Amino acid sequence: MCAAHNRLTEMKMKTFAGGIHPPDNKQWSAHKAIEDCPMPAELIVPLAQHIGAPSVPCVAVGQQVFKGQEIGSAKGFVSVPVHAPTSGEIVAVENRPHPWGTSLPAVVIRPDAEDRWSPELQPAEPGELSPEQIVEKVRQAGVVGMGGAAFPAHVKMSPPPEKQINTLIFNGVECEPYLTADHRMMLEEPERILQGVALLQYVLGVERVVIGIEANKPDAIALMTEMCAGTPVEVISLEVKYPQGAEKQLIAAVAGLEVPSGGLPMDIGVAVHNVSTAAAVTDAVVYGRPLIERVCTVTGPAIREPKNLRIRIGTLLSHLIDACGGLVEEPGKIILGGPMMGFAQLGFDVPAIRGTSGLLLLRHEDVALQPEGPCIRCARCVQACPINLLPTTIAAYARRDLSSEAAEYCAMDCIECGSCSYVCPAAIPLVQAVRYGKAAILAKKRKA
Amino acid sequence: MFAAVLSLGFIGMIAAVALGLAAKKFAVEVDPRELAALEVLPGVNCGACGFPGCAGYAKALVAGAVDLNLCPPGGADVVAKLARILGVEASVAAREIAVVVCQGDNRRAQVRYRYLGLEDCTAAQRIAGGPKTCPGGCLGLGSCQRSCPFDAIEITVDGLAVISREKCTGCRKCVAVCPRNVIRMTPYDATVHVLCNSNDKGAVVRKYCQVGCIGCHICQKTVPGAYKIDNSLATVVYEHSADADEAIAKCPTKCIRDFTTGYPDGSRLMPAVPEKPHAA
């Protein structure tokens, strides 16, 4: 009876077309309260942590910095400054291994254990600020999208005047398996999130505000619904499906709208922000504090004690592993972010950055690889694709360097969610082929 | 039966006359020199001249204002023939060939992760900067091999691209396709090359490659003028490389090679006859 009832309610729940159902594996860490990660001996803060131009270092070796002091200044509009995660001494400004796979410029700080905030950072009364002042504070605080892509938040908060936003969606979906950081944020810090929600609503002048949460987080849905009672904010429970947390899929699920090919959500009057981004906006505007820490889920079968850690930006992965009781065995794969869209890492000598929502450690047996086989045209990738593309066709064109044909099949609309590769019974590297094709299309466009 | 043969024959006759008249009336005037030039050009349509295929180059040649020596696959022979057809004097550009300046195959250079994706260097390069620790080393996934219209590139069993001195015509297609810029154009007459493409410091190179240039300057000291070192990487100064081979024995990492006496290890390519007599 109860199961049947659950199934009925699930059928009615909102979602998007396509997508997949990977095992969510959130049981490792979903019940663990957020813990503060101990301060590491050294913090390596990369200057490129966001989409857009990397910031430029503005400190010198030997200089003492305060917690929250700017150490890298923004370069251009689609760029944000980088701040010191704690007080201490700058010991190096040089290239260090970066989660993106190469060595990139970073500022290395040796903490002085005092953790003193910069005296320049002052709290403010949000009611007295104009929308422009709020956006400027968010930009100065270096707030980026916390879901993983790390797109500068102030850019999404300042749409051109002809594009009026009428629906503001907050992303509490966390559809990536294993990750529970946003889930814990919603349970433990709902006030911070909702204050940020109200600020963003004020800045964008929006009436309809929705928080979308997947149904596998019933406690978060209940709490947020209770907290939002009597406010214009609506909490919607969504069917559990990947990639529901992708911007365009969330818009389809919540508002039933489709972002046009090559367009942005603002073209149809929608803005999407992560719930953790909302919390960071609160810190930036109300407390004047920049984005220097975040919640990161350290999980997977190869870690002794999975945890949700509040980490400083720039903490080495090896330190995060020590904070979680070490490894059970030598991992077969280290992934920053979730298993579907995260970045595989070469070792533990890279720092966590602003977009690091999780550190996933898989054993060798979890990543058993299958050699690639021929496409049998079963069309599972076509069914799974949340954008309604033909992944196998695009991939075949891309592999033969027929980029114009791949572009005709809308390769540029691919969001690289990996659903096609996940379901492919022949283990064809579909996403990699599509990404290769996208790069070729862009290169051709630049040439022309 | 008879009526069918008759009517079909009649239709055929009318069509033949019509086609014959049309061919005369709508004939496209083609400069006979253009046809002759197209006949002489190699016909591989590699695009090295910068025109759309051999026909495009032939047309441009007749129209004038282009050099005769833009066809590297054709070489001196084609330039001479073109000069005769067009009735002009022409100088022959020195023959250039492509060389893969790396010897770090999968046995000699460190591989930092197991790559199982697309068989393509550009695709592999996009994943954390490529599976080789060395930022400049050949990835050996054969993008250059597939781009070569002359079948001049071989990938060794250990994953290293090697270009045949004999088959390479210098069309530069492989140079354009290589994501790591490890293929260089060199004068055909120069046979001694420094086979390394890493600008890292010596101590770093030693960690990931047995045959990488460590920038020790020994080659430069042995044969002054024949080598120059920039950013911890030696290169041959091809204008003054007559005695460059004397440094081969001195190189501590054996990254200098003379292609007349041996291609990189593991390659099946070997020239039939050494072209340059060796002293001693």
Interface residues (C-beta under 8 A of the other chain):
Chain A: W100 G101 T102 F343 A344 L346 L369 P371 E372 R399 P429 Q432 A433 R435 Y436 A439
Chain B: R112 Y113 L116 G117 L118 D120 T122 A123 R126 I127 A128 G129 P135
